[in-house]
Amino acid sequence: MVAYGINALLAGATMTGYLAPAVVALTYGDSITVDASQGNDFDLTLTGSDGTIANPANPVDGQVIRFRITQGTGGSFTVDWDTDYNFGSSSAPTLSATAGDVDIVGFEYVESLANWCYCGSALGNASS
């Protein structure tokens, strides 16, 4: 493993290994709390259709976050997105409906808009 000091990283060091950020587990409920200071990758299993993914607390301009959303037992669950998620000229993606399927939805925080701008999604990743 190669160690990188802060000065090397600030000077544009090239990383030769991989970077695997920790995945932060979210708890399903009516309001699904997200704290952007905890990481960039969030994991959520849907167990109903009455949840709203809350506006992330502690955003940083340029921060990218991804939600890995798994359909729970029974499938066909939906989720709503709070007011700071900006899908531009499109609408929120329609999530997979089959139990066990995984959808990944990404956003970047744009401070001048005070919004999490939709970057895209990978939908219908089926378990094998």
C-alpha positions in Angstrom: 0.0 0.0 0.0 1.3 3.4 -0.9 0.8 6.2 1.6 -0.1 9.7 0.3 0.6 12.7 2.4 -1.7 15.7 2.2 0.9 17.8 0.3 1.3 15.1 -2.3 -2.4 14.9 -2.8 -2.7 18.7 -3.1 0.0 18.7 -5.7 -1.9 16.3 -7.9 -0.5 12.9 -6.9 -1.6 9.9 -9.0 -3.1 7.1 -7.0 -2.2 3.6 -8.2 -4.6 1.7 -5.9 -8.3 1.9 -5.5 -10.5 4.0 -3.3 -13.5 2.3 -1.7 -15.4 4.7 0.5 -17.4 3.3 3.4 -21.1 2.8 2.6 -23.4 4.5 5.1 -26.5 2.6 6.0 -29.7 4.6 6.0 -32.8 3.7 8.1 -36.1 3.5 6.2 -39.0 5.5 7.6 -41.3 8.4 6.8 -38.3 10.8 6.6 -35.0 9.1 5.7 -32.3 11.2 7.3 -29.1 11.8 5.3 -25.9 13.4 6.7 -23.6 14.2 3.8 -20.7 14.6 6.2 -20.8 10.9 6.9 -19.7 9.9 3.4 -20.6 9.7 -0.3 -22.3 6.3 -0.6 -25.6 5.6 1.1 -27.4 2.3 1.2 -31.2 2.1 1.7 -33.5 -0.9 1.6 -37.1 0.0 0.9 -39.7 -1.7 3.1 -42.7 0.5 2.2 -43.8 3.3 -0.1 -44.3 6.2 2.3 -40.7 7.3 2.8 -39.0 10.5 1.7 -35.3 10.8 1.3 -34.6 14.0 3.3 -32.4 16.8 2.1 -28.9 15.9 3.1 -27.5 17.9 6.1 -23.9 19.3 5.9 -23.4 19.5 2.1 -20.2 20.7 0.6 -20.0 22.4 -2.8 -19.1 19.8 -5.5 -19.7 16.8 -3.2 -21.0 13.8 -5.1 -23.3 11.3 -3.3 -24.9 8.1 -4.5 -27.8 6.2 -3.1 -27.9 2.4 -3.5 -31.6 1.6 -3.2 -32.7 -2.1 -2.8 -36.2 -3.3 -3.1 -37.2 -5.1 0.0 -39.3 -8.2 0.3 -42.4 -7.9 -1.8 -40.9 -5.2 -4.1 -42.8 -2.5 -5.9 -41.9 0.1 -3.2 -41.4 3.7 -4.1 -39.6 6.6 -2.4 -40.0 10.4 -2.6 -37.2 12.9 -2.9 -37.2 16.0 -0.7 -37.1 19.6 -2.1 -33.3 20.0 -2.6 -33.0 17.2 -5.1 -33.0 18.7 -8.5 -33.9 16.5 -11.5 -33.5 19.3 -14.0 -35.8 19.0 -17.0 -36.6 15.3 -16.2 -38.3 13.7 -13.3 -37.1 11.3 -10.6 -36.2 7.9 -12.0 -38.7 5.1 -11.7 -37.2 2.5 -9.4 -37.1 -1.2 -10.1 -40.1 -3.1 -8.8 -38.7 -6.6 -8.2 -37.6 -7.6 -4.6 -33.9 -7.7 -4.3 -33.2 -5.4 -7.3 -30.8 -2.6 -6.7 -30.9 0.9 -8.2 -28.1 3.5 -7.9 -29.0 7.2 -8.1 -26.3 9.9 -8.0 -26.3 13.6 -7.3 -23.8 16.5 -7.1 -24.2 19.4 -4.7 -24.2 22.8 -6.4 -23.9 25.5 -3.7 -25.0 28.4 -5.9 -28.3 26.5 -6.5 -28.5 25.1 -3.0 -29.5 21.9 -4.7 -28.4 18.3 -5.2 -28.3 18.0 -9.0 -29.2 14.7 -10.5 -26.2 13.0 -12.2 -28.0 9.9 -13.4 -28.9 6.4 -12.4 -28.3 2.7 -13.0 -31.6 1.0 -12.7 -32.7 -2.6 -12.5 -29.5 -4.3 -11.2 -30.9 -7.7 -10.5 -29.6 -10.1 -7.8 -28.4 -13.4 -9.3 
